[in-house]
Amino acid sequence: MQDRLDQLWREGQAHESKADHQAAGEAYAAILALHPQHVPALLRLSRFAQERNAYPQAHQYALRAADAVRLGGSKRLLAYVTLRLLDFAEEAEVASTILGADWRDADVLRQSPSLAQHLWLAGRYEDAQRLLDAVEPQTGAHPLLRFTRGQLAQYLGDMDGAATHYESALALAPHLPDVHWAIAKLRPTGAPARVTRLRRALAATADDHARAQLDYALFHELDAADEREAAWAALVDGAARMHRLHPDALQAVRHARAERLMASDWAPAAQAPAASQPRPIFILGLPRSGTTLLDRMLGNHGWVSSVGERNDLIAAASEGAGQFFPGLCHVEDPLAFLAKQNLPAIGHAYQQRLRRAAPATAAAIDKHPRNLFELPLILGALPQARIVCVRRDPMDVAFSNLKELFQGGAYAYSYDLDTLAAEVRLAQRWMTHWAQRVPAQVHVVDYRALVEDTERTLEGLLAFLELPAWPGLAHPERNAAPVSTASSVQVRSAVHRGALDAWQRYAEPLAPLAARLEDIAR
């Protein structure tokens, strides 16, 4: 039978090389008829189903691939299986698949850096550490394993441990861009030795994305050394590279759809709020706007837990629509989408996911930044939810986005001043619009007020959320829960004013951006 399986696989690959995915799919389906646990065929069919926008089938093929691995199938593509599961917000399946594997298996050892990363992406930080503890004695010193250890230490609040692991990784791979970037983000010192080794790594690197990472790292180090002109030049170079790699070509289309939503008379249909727990609290805002800080504060409340930045809303909408949901402003007609969907069913699917992630609390925070422009969907699907939008000074949030290197091409608007200004302008109007239209469900928190008048701001927020007063909310540094956002270092500190008006440090080169935003009130 193996000869026949190999033949069918070669046929499928040949059809794929000619872009004939229908014929390739037939060959892979024939493989499954002979060998239902053939992991590569299951993964390819999941991708083909996604190309057809067939969410249920794509999802099922991914789950079947995980079952095949658990039932003794090849581990050669284990990390591809778990990554695919993350596409469907199947964190429990990710953990089950990895934890059930033999960590002595050569294929598992080879993929262990990715598998550890997938575990912490699934919220299983301690399990990721256990995996690393188990595999590193078998693999010996490995830069990616040391780097992953550093990430875990950072997310768990051990900054000294993170620094040690990052330097250890760099000693093994002196030009690894991920490590340089992580070190510069963790504790930039501006030390000449750091700047020198970054320039050396840049000289040895040709890949554009790797060079962008090194440019951003160089910016942070030169900024710490107060070499502002050179720092700005490094930032400009890095942003230009990222803009070439990830232009936000659809921003104008997305924004036009958002404008149509605001201009319409759409409002969520009246429905009785579900009484089930946990009650969803969405903390929304642009990246780097203070959402993680507020999440850490509310996370200190005894009735509240945080599930972090999960894709449960998008997954629930995809399940309800029966097709991949790219986001409300990515569908051709958002109003028609909202009218067509069974919004209560989407809300029920989301609530089930939330209950699995936070089963023991009265309320649970979901703070994924991409949910900002899904706000009407949340209103329609989850009338019991409370939505908190964090609004930061336009120039501060713009500059904070500009100097952040987002992973995977996310938030591509941030690499160009025109698209960055447009995104900030729309986000400010969007939050204000929905807070005025649905004030019982949407509340805006001003970041400046949050850090300058913390107690009063939190008092008003608790009243909106219908939560009792609770001691310690103003002390995010006391929240020991893991945090893996771009603010994972800053939110371990007490509340401070250091991020207010931070853009003024580069006021001269940022003048064109300030001109684009000067008419927006704080």
Rosetta blueprint (number, residue, H / E / L):
1 M L
2 Q H
3 D H
4 R H
5 L H
6 D H
7 Q H
8 L H
9 W H
10 R H
11 E H
12 G H
13 Q H
14 A H
15 H H
16 E H
17 S H
18 K L
19 A L
20 D L
21 H H
22 Q H
23 A H
24 A H
25 G H
26 E H
27 A H
28 Y H
29 A H
30 A H
31 I H
32 L H
33 A H
34 L H
35 H L
36 P L
37 Q L
38 H L
39 V H
40 P H
41 A H
42 L H
43 L H
44 R H
45 L H
46 S H
47 R H
48 F H
49 A H
50 Q H
51 E H
52 R L
53 N L
54 A L
55 Y H
56 P H
57 Q H
58 A H
59 H H
60 Q H
61 Y H
62 A H
63 L H
64 R H
65 A H
66 A H
67 D H
68 A H
69 V H
70 R H
71 L L
72 G L
73 G L
74 S L
75 K L
76 R L
77 L L
78 L H
79 A H
80 Y H
81 V H
82 T H
83 L H
84 R H
85 L H
86 L H
87 D H
88 F L
89 A L
90 E L
91 E H
92 A H
93 E H
94 V H
95 A H
96 S H
97 T H
98 I H
99 L H
100 G L
101 A L
102 D L
103 W L
104 R L
105 D L
106 A H
107 D H
108 V H
109 L H
110 R H
111 Q L
112 S H
113 P H
114 S H
115 L H
116 A H
117 Q H
118 H H
119 L H
120 W H
121 L H
122 A L
123 G L
124 R L
125 Y H
126 E H
127 D H
128 A H
129 Q H
130 R H
131 L H
132 L H
133 D H
134 A H
135 V H
136 E H
137 P H
138 Q H
139 T H
140 G L
141 A L
142 H L
143 P H
144 L H
145 L H
146 R H
147 F H
148 T H
149 R H
150 G H
151 Q H
152 L H
153 A H
154 Q H
155 Y H
156 L L
157 G L
158 D L
159 M H
160 D H
161 G H
162 A H
163 A H
164 T H
165 H H
166 Y H
167 E H
168 S H
169 A H
170 L H
171 A H
172 L H
173 A L
174 P L
175 H L
176 L L
177 P H
178 D H
179 V H
180 H H
181 W H
182 A H
183 I H
184 A H
185 K H
186 L H
187 R L
188 P L
189 T L
190 G L
191 A L
192 P H
193 A H
194 R H
195 V H
196 T H
197 R H
198 L H
199 R H
200 R H
201 A H
202 L H
203 A H
204 A L
205 T L
206 A L
207 D L
208 D H
209 H H
210 A H
211 R H
212 A H
213 Q H
214 L H
215 D H
216 Y H
217 A H
218 L H
219 F H
220 H H
221 E H
222 L H
223 D H
224 A H
225 A L
226 D L
227 E L
228 R H
229 E H
230 A H
231 A H
232 W H
233 A H
234 A H
235 L H
236 V H
237 D H
238 G H
239 A H
240 A H
241 R H
242 M H
243 H H
244 R H
245 L H
246 H L
247 P L
248 D L
249 A L
250 L L
251 Q H
252 A H
253 V H
254 R H
255 H H
256 A H
257 R H
258 A H
259 E H
260 R H
261 L H
262 M H
263 A H
264 S L
265 D L
266 W L
267 A L
268 P L
269 A L
270 A L
271 Q L
272 A L
273 P L
274 A L
275 A L
276 S L
277 Q L
278 P L
279 R E
280 P E
281 I E
282 F E
283 I E
284 L E
285 G L
286 L L
287 P L
288 R L
289 S L
290 G L
291 T H
292 T H
293 L H
294 L H
295 D H
296 R H
297 M H
298 L H
299 G L
300 N L
301 H L
302 G L
303 W L
304 V E
305 S E
306 S E
307 V L
308 G L
309 E L
310 R L
311 N L
312 D H
313 L H
314 I H
315 A H
316 A H
317 A H
318 S H
319 E H
320 G H
321 A H
322 G L
323 Q L
324 F L
325 F L
326 P L
327 G L
328 L H
329 C H
330 H H
331 V L
332 E L
333 D L
334 P H
335 L H
336 A H
337 F H
338 L H
339 A H
340 K H
341 Q L
342 N L
343 L H
344 P H
345 A H
346 I H
347 G H
348 H H
349 A H
350 Y H
351 Q H
352 Q H
353 R H
354 L H
355 R H
356 R H
357 A H
358 A L
359 P L
360 A L
361 T L
362 A L
363 A E
364 A E
365 I E
366 D E
367 K L
368 H L
369 P H
370 R H
371 N H
372 L H
373 F H
374 E H
375 L H
376 P H
377 L H
378 I H
379 L H
380 G H
381 A H
382 L L
383 P L
384 Q L
385 A L
386 R E
387 I E
388 V E
389 C E
390 V E
391 R E
392 R L
393 D L
394 P H
395 M H
396 D H
397 V H
398 A H
399 F H
400 S H
401 N H
402 L H
403 K L
404 E L
405 L L
406 F L
407 Q H
408 G H
409 G H
410 A L
411 Y L
412 A H
413 Y H
414 S H
415 Y H
416 D L
417 L H
418 D H
419 T H
420 L H
421 A H
422 A H
423 E H
424 V H
425 R H
426 L H
427 A H
428 Q H
429 R H
430 W H
431 M H
432 T H
433 H H
434 W H
435 A H
436 Q H
437 R H
438 V L
439 P L
440 A L
441 Q L
442 V E
443 H E
444 V E
445 V E
446 D E
447 Y H
448 R H
449 A H
450 L H
451 V H
452 E H
453 D L
454 T H
455 E H
456 R H
457 T H
458 L H
459 E H
460 G H
461 L H
462 L H
463 A H
464 F H
465 L H
466 E L
467 L L
468 P L
469 A L
470 W L
471 P L
472 G L
473 L L
474 A L
475 H L
476 P H
477 E H
478 R H
479 N L
480 A L
481 A L
482 P L
483 V L
484 S L
485 T L
486 A L
487 S L
488 S L
489 V L
490 Q H
491 V H
492 R H
493 S L
494 A L
495 V L
496 H L
497 R L
498 G L
499 A L
500 L L
501 D L
502 A H
503 W H
504 Q H
505 R H
506 Y H
507 A L
508 E L
509 P L
510 L L
511 A H
512 P H
513 L H
514 A H
515 A H
516 R H
517 L H
518 E L
519 D L
520 I L
521 A L
522 R L
